[in-house]
Amino acid sequence: MAIHSFNQTNPISHPLVTELTYYPEQSMLVAFPTHYDVIYFENDSSQLTINMKTILNNIGYLLDTYKETYLVITLHTSGDLAYDRLYSVVDYIAMQFKIEQERIQIMLTSQEETKHYKQYEKNWKNSTELIMPKTIIVTYDPELGMY
């Protein structure tokens, strides 16, 4: 959990980040729920389609609006095509919405995780998971005297 000053565009840097063990009476907590989407590439392609861009635009809007959030992009394959797909998604979001690279995390999964995922996803080789983990934002801390 990071405390964020709304008069700045970025979360407070690490030395000033305080993990609260209590919530002051004057504070207001905003919980941003986990957001999950899957996009599907065409076979042997890393090109983004209109449908993919619509999903990415929604995620980009959320990242742009809620500065404390971040995105995890997961693929269950490896190789050049997998990297091309990952970077086409990352580049699109970063360029269209000016999202900092630190807020976009790329993850290739292990073979064990992929085996589990294959059971639930028929088109697993072409899928890319987009996950924005749950975030809790403290909007005011009287100890620091900031919003």
N, C-alpha and C positions, 0 to 999 in steps of 0.2 A: 504494500500500500504506500503510495507516495502522496505527500501533501502538495497541492498545486496552487500557485498564485494565479488568479484569473486576470491580473493586470500584466502578465507575461505570457509569451506564447509557448513556453516549454515548462515541464515540471522542474521544480527546484533541484539543483544539482545535488549529487550524492552526499556531501558533508552536511547539508542542511536537512536531508530527508530524515524524518523521525517516524519510527513505527510506534503508533500509539497503543498503549495497553489499556487505555480508557477512552471514552468519548465524552468530551465536555458537553454540558447541558446546552450550550449555545451552538453546538455544531449541528450540521445537517449532513447526513450520509446519503449519498446517491449511489445506488447499486446499478451498474450497467450489466445486464445479463450476458451470459455466454452467447455468442452468435456463431452459427455454423452453416456453411454452404459447401456444396460440391459442384465443380464445373467439369465438363467432359470435353476433351479434345477429340478431334477427328483422328482416325488411325494415321500414324506416321506424320502428324502435323503438330506444330507448335503455334499456329496462328490463332489469334483470339477471334471468336465469332461475335456477332451482335448480341446474342443471348449471354455469352460470357461477359461481355463488356457491361451489360445491364447489371449483372450480379456484382461485378467489380466496382461499378459506379456507386452502388448502394453501400458497399463496404468502404469505399473511399470517402463517401460522405460521412459515415460513422467515424472513421479515423480522423477526418478533418474536424468534425464537430466535438468529439470527445478526445481531447489531446492526451489523456492518460492511458488510452487504450493502445493495444498493439495487435498485430496480425501474425499468425503462424500459418505458413503454407506447407502442406505435406504432400509428398508423392510416394507411391508404393513401388516405383520402378527406379532403375538407375540407367546410366549411360548418357550419351550426348543429347538424345531427344528429351530425356527427363530434365536435364539442365536447361535446355532451350525453353521448355514449357515453364519451368520455375521462373526463369528470368523474364519471360514475356509477361507473366503475371506481375512480378515485382516492378518491372520497368513501367508498366501501364499505370499501376497505382501510384508509384513514386512520382512519375512525370505529370499525370493528370491532376493530382491533388497535392503535390509538393509535400509528400509525407517523408519524414526523415528515415534514412535507411535503418537506423537503430530500432525503429518501431515495426519493422517487417522482418520476421525470422523465417528462415528456410530450414526445412527438416526432411531428410530422407529417412524412411523407416527401416527397421531391421527385418530380416527374413521372417522371424517369428511373428512380428506384428503384421506383416503382409499376409501370412498364412491365415491369421485371424480375420483380417479385413476381407480377404477373398470370399469367405463364407457368406458375407453380407452384401457384397457389391459385385454384380456380374460383370460390369464394365470397368473393373479395377485398374486395368492397364492404362486406361485413358483418363482416369479420374484424378482430380487435384482437390484436396480438402483445404478449405479456408476457415480458420478458427480464430475468433476473437475471444480470449478467455475472460471470465467474469472479472470485473473491476469494481472496487468500492472507492468512492471519492469522498474525502472529507472536505466540505466546502468552506468551513470556517474553524479556525483553532484560536481561541482566545489567548493561549499561552504564547503563541507566536504573533498574535494580533494581526492575522492576515486571512484573507478570503482565498 
